[in-house]
Amino acid sequence: MTQLLVPSNLLALDSPTKYTFKSQVPQSFLSGGESNTTIPTHFQSTPIPERENIKHTLIGSSRAVMGTIRVLHQLGYAEVGDWSPLLPSPTHAGEVMSILVRNIMVQ
């Protein structure tokens, strides 16, 4: 014979398959009575952080730029694919540059 276990907050009725839930709600709430709990009319505001783009530019030999990109990837700062392709530097002849734009929170 299988025994049916009834949780303590359920009350069996005339059949083991019918239950009623014993209320855990305070009587003052159900009857509309006053409670000593007050609801604040305003909440203390916390500053909402703003988001801002920040641009990183690496300029140097292709070996130095790619090495720095790999180090920043190993440190978990940026994926290698997040950087722009190597471009000729407009200000430094014979060098390349790569740019990373990140969106960060600023307070």
N, C-alpha and C positions, 0 to 999 in steps of 0.2 A: 504494500500500500504506500502511495506517495503522499508525503505531507506537504501542504502548501504553507510557505512561510509568508507571513503578513508583516510588512514594515510597521513600526510602532506608531507612525503618524497616519496610518490608515485604520479605519474602523469597519469590520466586516458587517454586512447586512444579512439578509436571509439566505444568501447564496455565496459560496466561496469566490464566485466570479464577479460579484458586485461589491464595490467599495465606495466609501465616501471619504473625502479629505477633511481632516481635522484642521480648522483654520488656525494659523499662527498670527493673524492680523489682530492688533490691539483693539479692544472693544471701543475705546474712545474714538478710533478712526472710523469704525463701522457706524457708530451712532451719531457721528458728526460732532462729538464732544471736543472741547479745546485740548490742545496738546501743548506741552511746555517747550516744544521744538519750534524754533523760529527759522524762517527762510530769509537769508540776507537779500536785501534789495539791490545790492551791487556787489560785484566781485572785484578783488584786487587785481588790477591789470598788470600783466607782465609784458615787457617789451617784445614785440614780434620781430624776430630777426628778418632782416632784408636779404635778398639774394642779389649778388652782383657778379658780373663776369670779371675774371682776371686772366691776363694773357701772359704766357711764358714764352720767351723767345730764346732759342739757343743759336749761337753763331760761332762757327769755328770750322775746323777741318771736318770732313765727312766722318772720319774715324772718331774724333772727339765728340761730335754731336750724337752719333749713333751709340757710342759708349755711355754717354750721359743718359740718353733715353732708356737704355737697358738697365742702368743703375736705378733710375727712378721707378722703373717697372718692378725690379726686384724689391725695392722698398715698399711697394704697394701703392705708390702715389698715382701712377697713370699707366694705362695699357699702352703698349708700343703702337698699336693702331690708332690711338687717340691723337697722335702727333701728325702734323701735316707732312706731306712728302718733302724730301730735301729740296730746297730751292736755292738758286744762286743768291748770295748776299748782295743787296743793292749798295751797301756801303763799304764792304770789305772784299776787294778783288781776290779771287782764288778760294774764297770760303763759301760755305753753305749755311743755310739756316733752316730751322724747323720751329713751328709755332704750335702751342697747345693752349686752348681756351677752356677754362674751368669755370663752372658756376658755383660760387661758394656762399655760405651764409655769413653776413656781417652784422654785428650788433652795435 
